[in-house]
Amino acid sequence: MKLSTKESNGITILSLEGSVLGGPDATALNDVLHKLVEKKKKHVLLDLSGVQTMNSSGLSMLIGALTTMRNAGGDLKIAAASKKIESLLVITRLTTVFELYPSVKKAIESFT
């Protein structure tokens, strides 16, 4: 998994690419989120447009990320998930936990 960060309108956008399989990827994401919390950046958007596959450990990683942000008084939303990843979130009923948006633009607008 590749992870890149950018900011738009005070929202931190974390773009994930490749396969999200937990393990070292979870550690990398967790480290980034904790640094953001330290900097008082509490609005995070996960751009999943570049994610091809995700397993149960990858789903756990997303839940952990959401928990980290909410415990810090912030929020984390998901944007641009492929149909395959969106189906996975629906099947696991995680659509009741995460806010999903069809595009990064729509997700950014939802924070205001």
C-alpha positions as YAML, in Angstrom:
chain: A
units: angstrom
residues:
- id: 1
  name: MET
  ca: [0.00, 0.00, 0.00]
- id: 2
  name: LYS
  ca: [1.14, 3.50, -0.80]
- id: 3
  name: LEU
  ca: [0.01, 6.38, 1.40]
- id: 4
  name: SER
  ca: [0.16, 10.05, 0.47]
- id: 5
  name: THR
  ca: [-1.09, 13.13, 2.29]
- id: 6
  name: LYS
  ca: [-2.36, 16.51, 1.15]
- id: 7
  name: GLU
  ca: [-4.57, 19.21, 2.57]
- id: 8
  name: SER
  ca: [-7.59, 21.02, 1.14]
- id: 9
  name: ASN
  ca: [-9.77, 23.57, 2.95]
- id: 10
  name: GLY
  ca: [-8.42, 22.45, 6.35]
- id: 11
  name: ILE
  ca: [-9.19, 18.81, 5.62]
- id: 12
  name: THR
  ca: [-6.35, 16.30, 5.52]
- id: 13
  name: ILE
  ca: [-6.73, 13.92, 2.59]
- id: 14
  name: LEU
  ca: [-4.98, 10.58, 2.93]
- id: 15
  name: SER
  ca: [-4.84, 8.75, -0.39]
- id: 16
  name: LEU
  ca: [-4.36, 5.00, -0.19]
- id: 17
  name: GLU
  ca: [-3.21, 3.04, -3.23]
- id: 18
  name: GLY
  ca: [-2.78, -0.66, -3.95]
- id: 19
  name: SER
  ca: [-3.80, -3.43, -1.58]
- id: 20
  name: VAL
  ca: [-4.89, -2.56, 1.95]
- id: 21
  name: LEU
  ca: [-4.04, -5.64, 3.99]
- id: 22
  name: GLY
  ca: [-3.29, -4.44, 7.51]
- id: 23
  name: GLY
  ca: [0.02, -5.35, 9.15]
- id: 24
  name: PRO
  ca: [2.73, -2.76, 8.36]
- id: 25
  name: ASP
  ca: [0.12, -0.72, 6.46]
- id: 26
  name: ALA
  ca: [-1.93, -0.36, 9.64]
- id: 27
  name: THR
  ca: [1.13, 0.83, 11.54]
- id: 28
  name: ALA
  ca: [1.94, 3.40, 8.85]
- id: 29
  name: LEU
  ca: [-1.63, 4.76, 8.81]
- id: 30
  name: ASN
  ca: [-1.79, 4.83, 12.61]
- id: 31
  name: ASP
  ca: [1.49, 6.79, 12.81]
- id: 32
  name: VAL
  ca: [0.23, 9.37, 10.31]
- id: 33
  name: LEU
  ca: [-3.07, 9.79, 12.18]
- id: 34
  name: HIS
  ca: [-1.36, 10.26, 15.55]
- id: 35
  name: LYS
  ca: [0.90, 12.95, 14.03]
- id: 36
  name: LEU
  ca: [-2.18, 14.70, 12.64]
- id: 37
  name: VAL
  ca: [-3.89, 14.60, 16.04]
- id: 38
  name: GLU
  ca: [-0.76, 16.10, 17.64]
- id: 39
  name: LYS
  ca: [-0.96, 18.94, 15.11]
- id: 40
  name: LYS
  ca: [-4.66, 19.45, 15.97]
- id: 41
  name: LYS
  ca: [-5.75, 18.29, 12.50]
- id: 42
  name: LYS
  ca: [-9.03, 16.57, 13.23]
- id: 43
  name: HIS
  ca: [-10.79, 16.32, 9.87]
- id: 44
  name: VAL
  ca: [-9.46, 13.41, 7.85]
- id: 45
  name: LEU
  ca: [-10.65, 12.05, 4.55]
- id: 46
  name: LEU
  ca: [-9.54, 8.66, 3.25]
- id: 47
  name: ASP
  ca: [-9.42, 8.67, -0.54]
- id: 48
  name: LEU
  ca: [-9.78, 5.02, -1.55]
- id: 49
  name: SER
  ca: [-9.91, 5.61, -5.32]
- id: 50
  name: GLY
  ca: [-6.54, 3.88, -5.74]
- id: 51
  name: VAL
  ca: [-7.35, 0.81, -3.63]
- id: 52
  name: GLN
  ca: [-7.81, -2.41, -5.62]
- id: 53
  name: THR
  ca: [-8.15, -4.95, -2.81]
- id: 54
  name: MET
  ca: [-8.82, -5.00, 0.90]
- id: 55
  name: ASN
  ca: [-9.03, -7.87, 3.35]
- id: 56
  name: SER
  ca: [-10.42, -8.13, 6.88]
- id: 57
  name: SER
  ca: [-7.20, -6.74, 8.34]
- id: 58
  name: GLY
  ca: [-7.57, -3.75, 6.02]
- id: 59
  name: LEU
  ca: [-11.11, -3.23, 7.30]
- id: 60
  name: SER
  ca: [-9.81, -3.41, 10.88]
- id: 61
  name: MET
  ca: [-7.25, -0.80, 9.95]
- id: 62
  name: LEU
  ca: [-10.04, 1.56, 8.78]
- id: 63
  name: ILE
  ca: [-12.01, 0.98, 11.98]
- id: 64
  name: GLY
  ca: [-8.89, 1.72, 14.04]
- id: 65
  name: ALA
  ca: [-8.33, 4.92, 12.08]
- id: 66
  name: LEU
  ca: [-11.90, 6.06, 12.70]
- id: 67
  name: THR
  ca: [-11.59, 5.25, 16.40]
- id: 68
  name: THR
  ca: [-8.33, 7.22, 16.68]
- id: 69
  name: MET
  ca: [-9.87, 10.30, 15.09]
- id: 70
  name: ARG
  ca: [-13.13, 10.16, 17.05]
- id: 71
  name: ASN
  ca: [-11.28, 9.65, 20.34]
- id: 72
  name: ALA
  ca: [-9.36, 12.85, 19.54]
- id: 73
  name: GLY
  ca: [-12.63, 14.72, 18.95]
- id: 74
  name: GLY
  ca: [-12.30, 14.56, 15.18]
- id: 75
  name: ASP
  ca: [-13.82, 12.64, 12.32]
- id: 76
  name: LEU
  ca: [-12.78, 10.43, 9.43]
- id: 77
  name: LYS
  ca: [-14.76, 9.95, 6.23]
- id: 78
  name: ILE
  ca: [-14.27, 7.74, 3.17]
- id: 79
  name: ALA
  ca: [-14.39, 8.90, -0.43]
- id: 80
  name: ALA
  ca: [-14.20, 7.41, -3.91]
- id: 81
  name: ALA
  ca: [-14.22, 3.73, -2.94]
- id: 82
  name: SER
  ca: [-14.48, 1.41, -5.94]
- id: 83
  name: LYS
  ca: [-17.65, -0.66, -6.35]
- id: 84
  name: LYS
  ca: [-15.70, -3.69, -5.10]
- id: 85
  name: ILE
  ca: [-14.54, -1.94, -1.90]
- id: 86
  name: GLU
  ca: [-17.94, -0.32, -1.38]
- id: 87
  name: SER
  ca: [-19.58, -3.77, -1.64]
- id: 88
  name: LEU
  ca: [-17.19, -5.04, 1.01]
- id: 89
  name: LEU
  ca: [-18.20, -2.16, 3.32]
- id: 90
  name: VAL
  ca: [-21.90, -2.87, 2.67]
- id: 91
  name: ILE
  ca: [-21.58, -6.63, 3.29]
- id: 92
  name: THR
  ca: [-19.75, -6.04, 6.57]
- id: 93
  name: ARG
  ca: [-22.30, -3.36, 7.53]
- id: 94
  name: LEU
  ca: [-19.52, -0.81, 7.97]
- id: 95
  name: THR
  ca: [-21.61, 1.65, 5.96]
- id: 96
  name: THR
  ca: [-23.47, 2.17, 9.24]
- id: 97
  name: VAL
  ca: [-20.21, 3.26, 10.89]
- id: 98
  name: PHE
  ca: [-18.44, 5.23, 8.15]
- id: 99
  name: GLU
  ca: [-19.68, 8.14, 6.10]
- id: 100
  name: LEU
  ca: [-19.07, 7.22, 2.44]
- id: 101
  name: TYR
  ca: [-18.95, 9.74, -0.39]
- id: 102
  name: PRO
  ca: [-18.75, 9.13, -4.15]
- id: 103
  name: SER
  ca: [-15.98, 11.70, -4.64]
- id: 104
  name: VAL
  ca: [-13.29, 13.55, -2.70]
- id: 105
  name: LYS
  ca: [-15.03, 16.83, -3.57]
- id: 106
  name: LYS
  ca: [-18.37, 15.70, -2.06]
- id: 107
  name: ALA
  ca: [-16.60, 14.43, 1.08]
- id: 108
  name: ILE
  ca: [-14.75, 17.73, 1.56]
- id: 109
  name: GLU
  ca: [-18.06, 19.61, 1.23]
- id: 110
  name: SER
  ca: [-19.59, 17.38, 3.93]
- id: 111
  name: PHE
  ca: [-17.12, 18.67, 6.53]
- id: 112
  name: THR
  ca: [-18.47, 22.25, 6.25]
...
